[in-house]
Amino acid sequence: MSTVNLTKNQTLVLDVLTRSEGPLSAYTILDKLRDHGFRAPLQVYRALEKLLEFGLVHRLESLNSFVACAHREHTCCSHGTVAFAICESCGHVSEFHDHVIDDQLNQWTRGKGFKPSKTTIEIRGLCAACNN
């Protein structure tokens, strides 16, 4: 992983997401950081934008929330396809990557002449703990 120099705000936002048990909305992040001088959603969104660009966090589109990347040791702004299993009962999110899926999606997009800018897969259901 290449070293990324984070601003104070980016570091604070990343720390909140890293310590979180589950995904957080930008407004929840703002609430958690008010004692650190955060006053406006724009401060959080700017930090999140850069953290997303650096590949240190991911946006869960279906939940309109953010999680810290589970594979930051491999981060260099791109993971290829990022997939998430989201438990609809407890809210637990598991991040995973599969090179076979990456390869199949890349073959399909090349065959269609489509150039993807980002691929995120979200699988919703019940985790093993909630499924018992």
CYANA upper distance limits for C-alpha pairs under 8 A (distance plus 0.5 A):
  1 MET  CA     72 ARG  CA      8.10
  1 MET  CA     73 GLU  CA      6.12
  1 MET  CA     74 HIS  CA      5.93
  1 MET  CA     75 THR  CA      5.94
  1 MET  CA     76 CYS  CA      6.42
  2 SER  CA     75 THR  CA      8.02
  2 SER  CA     76 CYS  CA      6.82
  4 VAL  CA     54 PHE  CA      8.12
  6 LEU  CA     10 GLN  CA      6.17
  6 LEU  CA     11 THR  CA      6.39
  7 THR  CA     11 THR  CA      6.63
  8 LYS  CA     12 LEU  CA      6.71
  9 ASN  CA     13 VAL  CA      6.67
  9 ASN  CA     43 GLN  CA      8.07
  9 ASN  CA     44 VAL  CA      8.18
  9 ASN  CA     47 ALA  CA      6.67
 10 GLN  CA     14 LEU  CA      6.55
 10 GLN  CA     47 ALA  CA      5.22
 10 GLN  CA     48 LEU  CA      7.61
 10 GLN  CA     50 LYS  CA      8.07
 10 GLN  CA     51 LEU  CA      7.33
 11 THR  CA     15 ASP  CA      6.53
 12 LEU  CA     16 VAL  CA      6.79
 12 LEU  CA     33 LEU  CA      8.11
 13 VAL  CA     17 LEU  CA      6.85
 13 VAL  CA     29 ILE  CA      7.43
 13 VAL  CA     33 LEU  CA      8.34
 13 VAL  CA     44 VAL  CA      7.60
 13 VAL  CA     47 ALA  CA      7.36
 13 VAL  CA     48 LEU  CA      7.81
 14 LEU  CA     18 THR  CA      6.48
 14 LEU  CA     51 LEU  CA      8.04
 14 LEU  CA     56 LEU  CA      8.22
 14 LEU  CA     57 VAL  CA      8.03
 14 LEU  CA     68 ALA  CA      7.24
 15 ASP  CA     19 ARG  CA      6.64
 16 VAL  CA     20 SER  CA      6.61
 16 VAL  CA     29 ILE  CA      7.47
 16 VAL  CA     32 LYS  CA      8.05
 17 LEU  CA     23 PRO  CA      7.95
 17 LEU  CA     24 LEU  CA      7.61
 17 LEU  CA     29 ILE  CA      8.40
 17 LEU  CA     66 PHE  CA      7.98
 17 LEU  CA     67 VAL  CA      6.29
 17 LEU  CA     68 ALA  CA      5.82
 18 THR  CA     67 VAL  CA      8.00
 18 THR  CA     68 ALA  CA      5.86
 20 SER  CA     24 LEU  CA      8.17
 21 GLU  CA     92 HIS  CA      8.00
 22 GLY  CA     67 VAL  CA      7.52
 22 GLY  CA     91 GLY  CA      6.99
 22 GLY  CA     92 HIS  CA      6.30
 22 GLY  CA     93 VAL  CA      6.95
 23 PRO  CA     60 LEU  CA      8.42
 23 PRO  CA     65 SER  CA      6.22
 23 PRO  CA     66 PHE  CA      5.72
 23 PRO  CA     67 VAL  CA      5.43
 23 PRO  CA     91 GLY  CA      8.35
 23 PRO  CA     93 VAL  CA      7.85
 24 LEU  CA     28 THR  CA      6.49
 24 LEU  CA     29 ILE  CA      6.98
 24 LEU  CA     65 SER  CA      5.57
 24 LEU  CA     66 PHE  CA      5.81
 24 LEU  CA     67 VAL  CA      7.22
 25 SER  CA     29 ILE  CA      6.84
 25 SER  CA     64 ASN  CA      6.95
 25 SER  CA     65 SER  CA      4.74
 25 SER  CA     66 PHE  CA      6.66
 26 ALA  CA     30 LEU  CA      6.66
 26 ALA  CA     41 PRO  CA      7.48
 26 ALA  CA     44 VAL  CA      6.79
 26 ALA  CA     45 TYR  CA      7.31
 26 ALA  CA     65 SER  CA      7.31
 26 ALA  CA     66 PHE  CA      8.06
 27 TYR  CA     31 ASP  CA      6.72
 27 TYR  CA     41 PRO  CA      7.09
 28 THR  CA     32 LYS  CA      6.80
 29 ILE  CA     33 LEU  CA      6.77
 29 ILE  CA     44 VAL  CA      7.68
 30 LEU  CA     34 ARG  CA      6.63
 30 LEU  CA     38 PHE  CA      6.90
 30 LEU  CA     39 ARG  CA      7.90
 30 LEU  CA     40 ALA  CA      7.85
 30 LEU  CA     41 PRO  CA      6.90
 30 LEU  CA     44 VAL  CA      6.83
 33 LEU  CA     37 GLY  CA      7.39
 33 LEU  CA     38 PHE  CA      6.14
 34 ARG  CA     38 PHE  CA      5.19
 34 ARG  CA     39 ARG  CA      6.64
 38 PHE  CA     43 GLN  CA      7.17
 38 PHE  CA     44 VAL  CA      8.21
 39 ARG  CA     43 GLN  CA      8.02
 40 ALA  CA     44 VAL  CA      7.86
 41 PRO  CA     45 TYR  CA      6.69
 42 LEU  CA     46 ARG  CA      6.46
 43 GLN  CA     47 ALA  CA      6.90
 44 VAL  CA     48 LEU  CA      6.55
 45 TYR  CA     49 GLU  CA      6.46
 46 ARG  CA     50 LYS  CA      7.07
 47 ALA  CA     51 LEU  CA      6.70
 48 LEU  CA     52 LEU  CA      6.42
 48 LEU  CA     57 VAL  CA      8.06
 49 GLU  CA     53 GLU  CA      6.72
 50 LYS  CA     54 PHE  CA      6.63
 51 LEU  CA     55 GLY  CA      6.67
 51 LEU  CA     56 LEU  CA      5.75
 51 LEU  CA     57 VAL  CA      6.19
 52 LEU  CA     56 LEU  CA      6.50
 52 LEU  CA     57 VAL  CA      5.67
 52 LEU  CA     58 HIS  CA      6.53
 52 LEU  CA     59 ARG  CA      8.18
 53 GLU  CA     77 CYS  CA      6.53
 54 PHE  CA     75 THR  CA      7.96
 54 PHE  CA     76 CYS  CA      7.25
 54 PHE  CA     77 CYS  CA      5.09
 54 PHE  CA     78 SER  CA      8.41
 55 GLY  CA     69 CYS  CA      7.66
 55 GLY  CA     72 ARG  CA      8.05
 55 GLY  CA     75 THR  CA      6.32
 55 GLY  CA     76 CYS  CA      7.11
 55 GLY  CA     77 CYS  CA      4.98
 55 GLY  CA     78 SER  CA      6.53
 55 GLY  CA     79 HIS  CA      8.07
 56 LEU  CA     68 ALA  CA      6.61
 56 LEU  CA     69 CYS  CA      5.72
 56 LEU  CA     72 ARG  CA      6.59
 56 LEU  CA     75 THR  CA      7.41
 56 LEU  CA     77 CYS  CA      8.35
 57 VAL  CA     66 PHE  CA      7.21
 57 VAL  CA     67 VAL  CA      6.07
 57 VAL  CA     68 ALA  CA      4.77
 57 VAL  CA     69 CYS  CA      5.26
 58 HIS  CA     66 PHE  CA      6.08
 58 HIS  CA     67 VAL  CA      5.94
 58 HIS  CA     68 ALA  CA      6.83
 58 HIS  CA     69 CYS  CA      6.69
 59 ARG  CA     64 ASN  CA      7.43
 59 ARG  CA     65 SER  CA      6.23
 59 ARG  CA     66 PHE  CA      4.98
 59 ARG  CA     67 VAL  CA      7.11
 60 LEU  CA     64 ASN  CA      6.24
 60 LEU  CA     65 SER  CA      5.85
 60 LEU  CA     66 PHE  CA      6.31
 60 LEU  CA     67 VAL  CA      8.01
 60 LEU  CA    122 GLU  CA      8.13
 61 GLU  CA     65 SER  CA      7.49
 62 SER  CA    122 GLU  CA      8.20
 69 CYS  CA     95 GLU  CA      8.24
 70 ALA  CA     95 GLU  CA      6.88
 71 HIS  CA     75 THR  CA      7.37
 74 HIS  CA     79 HIS  CA      8.25
 75 THR  CA     79 HIS  CA      7.34
 79 HIS  CA     97 HIS  CA      8.48
 80 GLY  CA    102 ASP  CA      7.23
 80 GLY  CA    118 LYS  CA      8.13
 80 GLY  CA    119 THR  CA      7.55
 81 THR  CA     97 HIS  CA      7.10
 81 THR  CA     98 ASP  CA      8.23
 81 THR  CA    101 ILE  CA      8.32
 81 THR  CA    102 ASP  CA      6.33
 81 THR  CA    118 LYS  CA      7.94
 81 THR  CA    119 THR  CA      5.57
 81 THR  CA    120 THR  CA      6.35
 81 THR  CA    121 ILE  CA      7.93
 82 VAL  CA     95 GLU  CA      7.69
 82 VAL  CA     96 PHE  CA      7.00
 82 VAL  CA     97 HIS  CA      6.24
 82 VAL  CA    119 THR  CA      7.02
 82 VAL  CA    120 THR  CA      5.45
 82 VAL  CA    121 ILE  CA      6.75
 83 ALA  CA     95 GLU  CA      6.28
 83 ALA  CA     96 PHE  CA      5.81
 83 ALA  CA     97 HIS  CA      6.62
 83 ALA  CA    120 THR  CA      6.18
 83 ALA  CA    121 ILE  CA      4.92
 83 ALA  CA    122 GLU  CA      6.31
 83 ALA  CA    123 ILE  CA      8.12
 84 PHE  CA     93 VAL  CA      6.93
 84 PHE  CA     94 SER  CA      5.98
 84 PHE  CA     95 GLU  CA      5.06
 84 PHE  CA     96 PHE  CA      6.72
 84 PHE  CA    120 THR  CA      8.38
 84 PHE  CA    121 ILE  CA      6.65
 84 PHE  CA    122 GLU  CA      5.35
 84 PHE  CA    123 ILE  CA      6.51
 85 ALA  CA     93 VAL  CA      6.16
 85 ALA  CA     94 SER  CA      5.67
 85 ALA  CA     95 GLU  CA      7.12
 85 ALA  CA    122 GLU  CA      6.55
 85 ALA  CA    123 ILE  CA      5.21
 85 ALA  CA    124 ARG  CA      6.39
 85 ALA  CA    125 GLY  CA      7.96
 85 ALA  CA    127 CYS  CA      8.44
 86 ILE  CA     91 GLY  CA      6.84
 86 ILE  CA     92 HIS  CA      6.47
 86 ILE  CA     93 VAL  CA      5.13
 86 ILE  CA     94 SER  CA      7.17
 86 ILE  CA    122 GLU  CA      7.52
 86 ILE  CA    123 ILE  CA      6.52
 86 ILE  CA    124 ARG  CA      5.31
 86 ILE  CA    125 GLY  CA      6.86
 86 ILE  CA    126 LEU  CA      7.96
 86 ILE  CA    127 CYS  CA      8.09
 87 CYS  CA     91 GLY  CA      5.39
 87 CYS  CA     92 HIS  CA      5.80
 87 CYS  CA     93 VAL  CA      6.96
 87 CYS  CA    124 ARG  CA      6.51
 87 CYS  CA    125 GLY  CA      5.68
 87 CYS  CA    126 LEU  CA      5.12
 87 CYS  CA    127 CYS  CA      5.75
 87 CYS  CA    130 CYS  CA      8.47
 88 GLU  CA    124 ARG  CA      6.88
 88 GLU  CA    125 GLY  CA      6.00
 88 GLU  CA    126 LEU  CA      6.39
 89 SER  CA    125 GLY  CA      8.46
 89 SER  CA    126 LEU  CA      6.91
 89 SER  CA    130 CYS  CA      7.19
 90 CYS  CA    130 CYS  CA      7.69
 92 HIS  CA    127 CYS  CA      7.98
 98 ASP  CA    102 ASP  CA      6.83
 99 HIS  CA    103 ASP  CA      6.53
100 VAL  CA    104 GLN  CA      6.74
101 ILE  CA    105 LEU  CA      6.59
102 ASP  CA    106 ASN  CA      6.53
103 ASP  CA    107 GLN  CA      6.64
104 GLN  CA    108 TRP  CA      6.73
105 LEU  CA    109 THR  CA      6.63
106 ASN  CA    110 ARG  CA      6.55
107 GLN  CA    111 GLY  CA      6.52
108 TRP  CA    112 LYS  CA      6.79
109 THR  CA    113 GLY  CA      6.52
109 THR  CA    114 PHE  CA      5.38
109 THR  CA    115 LYS  CA      7.06
109 THR  CA    116 PRO  CA      7.88
110 ARG  CA    114 PHE  CA      6.52
110 ARG  CA    115 LYS  CA      7.82
126 LEU  CA    130 CYS  CA      6.29
126 LEU  CA    131 ASN  CA      6.06
127 CYS  CA    131 ASN  CA      6.40
128 ALA  CA    132 ASN  CA      7.08
